[in-house]
Amino acid sequence: MTYTEKVYETVDYIKSKIDFNPDFGIILGTGLGELVNDITIVFELDYEEIPNFPVSTVESHKGKLIFGKLSGRNVVAMQGRFHYYEGYNMKEVTFPVRVLKKLGIQKLFVSNAAGGVNLDYKVADLMIIEDHIDLTKENPLTGPNLDEFGGRFPDMSEPYERKMIDEALEIAKTHGIPCHEGVYAGVSGPNLETRAEYRYIQRIGGDAVGMSTIPEVLVARHMDLPVFAISAITDLCDPDNLEKVEISKILEAAFKAEKGMTIIIKELISKQ
């Protein structure tokens, strides 16, 4: 079975199980899965029961596809995502994005936890991603182009929709939510970066660094799907004052940032 056939098989299976047409897709990252509490859930599917779907192996990712209403709009939310460092290739990591598009979503909202390389940032601040630097080891668009999804050379002049960025910044300002606009550097992981690597990311223009999001965005843009992405700054990456990172503290910071992120995503979706 080809990759494209697998996408359509998965879409057909989901449609056979649910009667629901989502307008927007949401990918919920590390420690940020509680947005589903604000969704009026109509259907949910475990990743394990969906044909061809990867299974999340990260402890903080629950592994469910949630369908319901958020801010009066039909949404489908991935409660947990997949990463290259889990052993999946990038086509597997981004497979759900293809499926969400074929389910009918019009825009994609992505969240993640990231380290703050910009030293003006504080733990639990938010950063709306306005651009990215891809430092990962594999591109999900390599190989024969999937012509039925998009062209060979996707334009990346606006990977993150400017209109949604501006709307989100205004929402954050109105609610007094600590929020920045910056550049996300994506790495493969799973190790955190060395002091020299943090200096490198700073010098090439990165404001935050993480292990997800960019592959999903590349595939979304390949399909001409508008994207909004936001990071919770869960630790500070000061190469001259680097502290050992504890995963429990990262999750604690993500939880602290989650309230503001939830407000931004809910109000942003209501404006679309």
C-alpha positions as CSV (number, residue, x, y, z in Angstrom):
1,M,0.0,0.0,0.0
2,T,1.4,3.4,-0.9
3,Y,1.7,6.3,1.5
4,T,-1.2,8.1,-0.2
5,E,-3.4,5.0,0.0
6,K,-2.7,4.7,3.7
7,V,-3.8,8.4,4.2
8,Y,-7.1,7.7,2.4
9,E,-7.6,4.4,4.3
10,T,-7.1,6.2,7.6
11,V,-9.5,9.0,6.5
12,D,-12.1,6.5,5.4
13,Y,-11.8,4.6,8.7
14,I,-12.3,7.8,10.8
15,K,-15.3,8.8,8.7
16,S,-16.8,5.4,9.2
17,K,-16.6,5.8,13.0
18,I,-17.7,9.5,13.3
19,D,-20.1,11.8,11.7
20,F,-18.3,15.1,12.1
21,N,-16.7,17.7,9.8
22,P,-13.9,19.6,11.5
23,D,-13.0,23.1,10.5
24,F,-9.8,23.4,12.4
25,G,-7.0,21.0,13.6
26,I,-5.1,21.5,16.8
27,I,-1.9,19.7,17.8
28,L,-1.3,19.7,21.5
29,G,2.3,19.3,22.7
30,T,4.2,18.5,25.9
31,G,2.2,19.3,29.0
32,L,-0.4,21.2,26.9
33,G,-3.0,18.5,26.4
34,E,-5.5,20.0,28.9
35,L,-7.1,22.3,26.3
36,V,-9.4,19.3,25.6
37,N,-11.2,20.2,28.8
38,D,-12.5,23.3,27.0
39,I,-13.7,21.2,24.0
40,T,-17.2,19.9,24.1
41,I,-16.3,16.4,23.0
42,V,-18.5,14.7,20.4
43,F,-16.2,11.8,19.5
44,E,-12.8,10.5,20.5
45,L,-10.5,7.8,19.1
46,D,-7.4,6.3,20.6
47,Y,-4.4,6.4,18.3
48,E,-4.0,2.6,18.7
49,E,-7.3,1.9,17.0
50,I,-6.7,4.2,14.0
51,P,-5.2,2.3,11.0
52,N,-1.7,3.5,10.0
53,F,-1.5,6.0,12.9
54,P,1.7,6.0,14.9
55,V,1.5,5.6,18.6
56,S,2.9,8.3,20.9
57,T,5.6,6.9,23.3
58,V,6.1,10.1,25.3
59,E,4.8,9.9,28.8
60,S,3.1,13.3,28.8
61,H,1.3,12.7,25.5
62,K,-2.0,10.9,25.9
63,G,-2.6,9.6,22.4
64,K,-6.1,10.5,21.4
65,L,-7.9,12.2,18.5
66,I,-10.6,14.4,19.9
67,F,-13.5,15.8,17.9
68,G,-15.8,18.5,19.3
69,K,-16.7,22.1,19.6
70,L,-14.4,24.9,20.7
71,S,-15.4,28.5,20.7
72,G,-18.4,27.4,18.7
73,R,-16.3,25.9,15.9
74,N,-15.8,22.3,14.9
75,V,-12.3,21.1,15.8
76,V,-10.2,18.0,15.8
77,A,-7.4,17.9,18.4
78,M,-4.4,15.6,18.6
79,Q,-3.9,15.0,22.3
80,G,-0.3,14.1,21.8
81,R,2.0,14.2,18.8
82,F,4.8,12.1,17.3
83,H,8.5,12.9,17.2
84,Y,11.5,11.9,15.1
85,Y,13.4,10.9,18.2
86,E,10.8,8.2,19.0
87,G,12.1,6.3,16.1
88,Y,9.6,7.3,13.5
89,N,10.6,8.8,10.2
90,M,9.4,12.2,9.2
91,K,6.7,10.9,6.9
92,E,5.3,8.9,9.8
93,V,5.6,11.9,12.2
94,T,3.6,14.1,9.8
95,F,1.1,11.4,8.7
96,P,-1.7,12.8,10.9
97,V,-1.4,16.3,9.4
98,R,-2.2,14.7,6.0
99,V,-5.2,13.0,7.5
100,L,-6.5,16.1,9.2
101,K,-6.3,18.0,5.9
102,K,-8.3,15.3,4.1
103,L,-10.8,15.3,7.0
104,G,-11.5,18.9,5.9
105,I,-9.7,21.2,8.3
106,Q,-9.1,24.7,6.9
107,K,-6.4,25.8,9.3
108,L,-3.9,24.1,11.7
109,F,-3.0,25.3,15.2
110,V,0.1,23.9,16.7
111,S,1.5,24.1,20.2
112,N,4.8,22.9,21.8
113,A,7.1,23.3,24.7
114,A,10.4,24.9,23.9
115,G,13.6,26.2,25.5
116,G,14.1,29.9,25.6
117,V,17.3,30.9,23.8
118,N,16.4,34.6,23.7
119,L,17.6,35.7,27.1
120,D,14.8,38.3,27.4
121,Y,12.3,35.4,27.8
122,K,11.2,34.0,31.1
123,V,10.0,30.6,32.1
124,A,6.3,30.1,31.4
125,D,6.2,33.0,28.8
126,L,4.6,32.3,25.5
127,M,6.2,32.8,22.1
128,I,4.1,33.0,18.9
129,I,6.2,31.5,16.1
130,E,6.7,33.9,13.2
131,D,9.4,32.0,11.4
132,H,11.6,28.9,11.9
133,I,15.0,27.5,11.3
134,D,15.1,23.8,10.4
135,L,18.0,22.0,12.0
136,T,16.4,18.5,11.9
137,K,18.1,15.6,10.1
138,E,15.3,14.6,7.8
139,N,12.7,16.5,5.7
140,P,9.2,15.0,5.4
141,L,8.9,16.2,1.8
142,T,11.9,14.2,0.5
143,G,11.3,11.4,-2.0
144,P,8.8,11.4,-4.8
145,N,6.4,14.3,-4.5
146,L,2.8,13.5,-3.5
147,D,1.3,15.5,-6.3
148,E,-2.3,15.0,-5.1
149,F,-1.4,16.9,-1.9
150,G,0.8,19.7,-3.2
151,G,3.6,20.9,-5.5
152,R,7.2,19.8,-5.5
153,F,8.7,23.1,-4.1
154,P,6.4,24.6,-1.4
155,D,6.8,28.3,-0.9
156,M,7.8,29.2,2.6
157,S,7.7,33.0,2.5
158,E,4.9,32.9,5.1
159,P,5.0,29.6,6.9
160,Y,2.9,31.0,9.7
161,E,-0.1,33.1,8.8
162,R,0.7,36.8,9.5
163,K,-3.0,37.7,10.1
164,M,-3.3,35.0,12.8
165,I,0.0,36.1,14.4
166,D,-1.3,39.7,14.7
167,E,-4.7,38.6,16.1
168,A,-3.0,36.4,18.7
169,L,-0.6,39.2,19.8
170,E,-3.6,41.5,20.3
171,I,-5.4,38.8,22.3
172,A,-2.4,38.3,24.5
173,K,-2.1,42.1,25.0
174,T,-5.7,42.4,25.9
175,H,-5.5,39.7,28.6
176,G,-2.0,40.7,29.9
177,I,-0.5,37.4,28.9
178,P,3.3,37.4,28.7
179,C,3.8,36.7,25.0
180,H,6.6,37.2,22.5
181,E,6.9,36.8,18.7
182,G,10.0,34.9,17.6
183,V,11.9,32.4,15.6
184,Y,11.7,28.7,16.5
185,A,14.7,26.5,15.8
186,G,13.8,22.8,15.4
187,V,16.2,20.0,16.3
188,S,15.9,16.2,16.2
189,G,16.5,15.5,19.9
190,P,16.1,13.7,22.2
191,N,19.1,15.1,23.9
192,L,19.0,18.7,25.0
193,E,21.5,21.1,23.4
194,T,25.1,21.8,24.5
195,R,26.3,25.3,25.5
196,A,28.0,25.6,22.1
197,E,24.8,24.6,20.3
198,Y,22.8,27.2,22.3
199,R,25.3,29.9,21.3
200,Y,25.0,28.7,17.7
201,I,21.2,28.9,17.7
202,Q,21.4,32.4,19.2
203,R,23.8,33.6,16.6
204,I,21.8,32.3,13.6
205,G,18.7,34.1,14.9
206,G,16.8,31.5,17.0
207,D,14.7,32.7,19.9
208,A,13.5,29.3,21.1
209,V,14.5,25.7,20.4
210,G,12.4,22.5,20.4
211,M,12.1,19.0,18.9
212,S,8.8,19.2,17.0
213,T,6.5,21.5,15.0
214,I,8.6,22.2,11.9
215,P,8.0,18.9,10.1
216,E,4.2,19.3,10.7
217,V,4.4,22.9,9.4
218,L,6.3,21.8,6.3
219,V,3.6,19.2,5.4
220,A,0.8,21.6,6.2
221,R,2.3,24.3,3.9
222,H,2.9,21.6,1.2
223,M,-0.9,21.2,1.3
224,D,-1.5,25.0,1.4
225,L,-2.9,24.7,4.9
226,P,-2.5,28.0,6.9
227,V,-0.7,27.5,10.2
228,F,-0.6,29.2,13.6
229,A,2.0,28.0,16.1
230,I,2.8,28.9,19.7
231,S,5.5,27.8,22.2
232,A,5.4,27.6,25.9
233,I,8.9,28.6,27.2
234,T,9.6,25.8,29.7
235,D,13.3,26.4,30.5
236,L,16.0,29.0,29.8
237,C,19.0,28.2,27.6
238,D,21.6,30.6,28.7
239,P,24.9,29.0,27.6
240,D,26.9,31.0,30.2
241,N,24.6,30.0,33.1
242,L,23.3,26.6,32.0
243,E,21.5,24.6,34.6
244,K,20.6,20.9,34.4
245,V,17.0,20.5,33.1
246,E,14.5,18.4,35.1
247,I,11.6,17.1,33.0
248,S,9.3,17.6,36.0
249,K,10.1,21.3,36.0
250,I,9.5,21.5,32.2
251,L,6.1,20.0,32.7
252,E,5.4,22.4,35.6
253,A,6.3,25.4,33.4
254,A,4.2,24.1,30.5
255,F,1.2,23.7,32.9
256,K,1.7,27.3,34.1
257,A,1.8,28.6,30.6
258,E,-1.2,26.6,29.5
259,K,-3.9,29.0,30.8
260,G,-2.7,31.8,28.6
261,M,-2.1,29.5,25.6
262,T,-5.7,28.2,26.0
263,I,-7.1,31.7,26.0
264,I,-5.2,32.7,22.9
265,I,-6.1,29.6,20.9
266,K,-9.8,29.7,22.0
267,E,-10.2,33.4,21.1
268,L,-8.1,33.0,17.9
269,I,-10.3,30.2,16.6
270,S,-13.4,32.2,17.3
271,K,-12.1,35.0,15.0
272,Q,-11.5,32.7,12.0
